[in-house]
Amino acid sequence: MAVPASEPGVEIRDLRKSYNGTPALSIDELDVRASTTLALIGPSGCGKSTLLRLVIGLLAPDQGSIRIGGVDLTPATRRALQLRTGYVIQEGGLFPHLTGAENVALVARDQGWTRERIERRTRELLDLTQLSPDLLPRYPGELSGGQRQRVALMRALMLDPEMLLLDEPLAALDPMVRSDLQRELKSVFERLRKTVLFVTHDMGEAGYLADEIAILRAGRIVQRGAPRELLRSPADPFVAAFIRAQRPLGAMAEELDRC
């Protein structure tokens, strides 16, 4: 089913998901404004990745609705909405039997893009992600973690999607590479102005990359707001303890002041 292009953004209402009778996610209302970045953060098992998989259509909710760009996510619209959404997971999720270039071009080829159009778009994305073109003929096993993540980001951006879903894309990287990619992601977000849902365990990373942060606990959003708001006015003892456990409050405040 064709989905008309419309203003990007996400609207979630009464969303519920359980596994074997155990509740995994319970969100009454969540809106993500167009062209903004919302970071989802919380302890392991709190429902962050489940939420992203529901939004991308890899999971079906037990109840509730998800609207993307004003269009309801249903079995009939799922594929078309997926083509308007870029998705990056930890380690990149690249196909190991395909080269970097083949991974980047995979969906575009499936959509019938010409070789010239693919090559033109690939050159644009190489510039955007600061990846050397000499690396694209390599297979994922021949690339470093940071290089794989850049290739995965190129693949996610190939069709120029309206929305990006990033599920802990930097979690497995060493600190120096992670820092470099954080700066590059921030530049990408600012240049492209996509609607972004970004899952991370790192409060500093969330504060650096996102316009707003939503803290989840046991499948529910316990507080949402700008990084400074969460730091200075935690909603309850759990939020305060979670932030303190992440990094010293003074260091966090200094980082936020620089943003």
FENDAMO-V570667 format. One record per backbone hydrogen bond with DSSP energy under -1.0 kcal/mol. CO is the residue of the C=O (numbers start at 0). NH is the residue of the N-H. Records with the same first field share a line. If there is no record, write none. Layout:
# FENDAMO-V570667
CO = NH + NH
This chain:
# FENDAMO-V570667
8 = 68
9 = 31
10 = 66
11 = 29
12 = 64
14 = 26
15 = 61 + 62
16 = 23 + 24
18 = 21
21 = 18
24 = 16
26 = 14
27 = 13
29 = 11
31 = 9
32 = 35
35 = 195
36 = 210 + 211
37 = 197
38 = 213
39 = 199
40 = 215
42 = 45
45 = 218
46 = 50
47 = 51
48 = 52
49 = 53
50 = 54
51 = 55
52 = 57 + 58
62 = 15
64 = 12
65 = 72
66 = 10
67 = 70
70 = 67
73 = 77
76 = 80
77 = 81
78 = 82
81 = 84
83 = 161 + 162
85 = 164
87 = 166
88 = 91
94 = 97
98 = 102
99 = 103
100 = 104
104 = 108
105 = 109
106 = 110
107 = 112
108 = 111
113 = 117
114 = 118
115 = 119
116 = 120
117 = 121
118 = 122
119 = 123
120 = 124
121 = 125
122 = 126
123 = 127
124 = 128
125 = 130
131 = 134
132 = 135
134 = 137
135 = 100
137 = 99
138 = 141
139 = 142
143 = 147
144 = 148
145 = 149
146 = 150
147 = 151
148 = 152
149 = 153
150 = 154
151 = 155
152 = 156
156 = 159
161 = 194
162 = 85
163 = 196
164 = 87
165 = 198
167 = 170
169 = 172
173 = 177
174 = 178
175 = 179
176 = 180
177 = 181
178 = 182
179 = 183
180 = 184
181 = 185
182 = 186
183 = 187
184 = 188
185 = 189
186 = 190
187 = 191
188 = 192
194 = 163
195 = 37
196 = 165
197 = 39
198 = 167
201 = 205
202 = 206
203 = 207
204 = 208
205 = 209
211 = 38
212 = 224
213 = 40
214 = 221 + 222
216 = 219
218 = 25
219 = 216
222 = 214
224 = 212
225 = 229
226 = 230
227 = 231
228 = 232
235 = 239
236 = 240
237 = 241
238 = 242
239 = 243
240 = 244
242 = 246
247 = 251
248 = 252
249 = 253
250 = 254
251 = 255
252 = 256
253 = 257
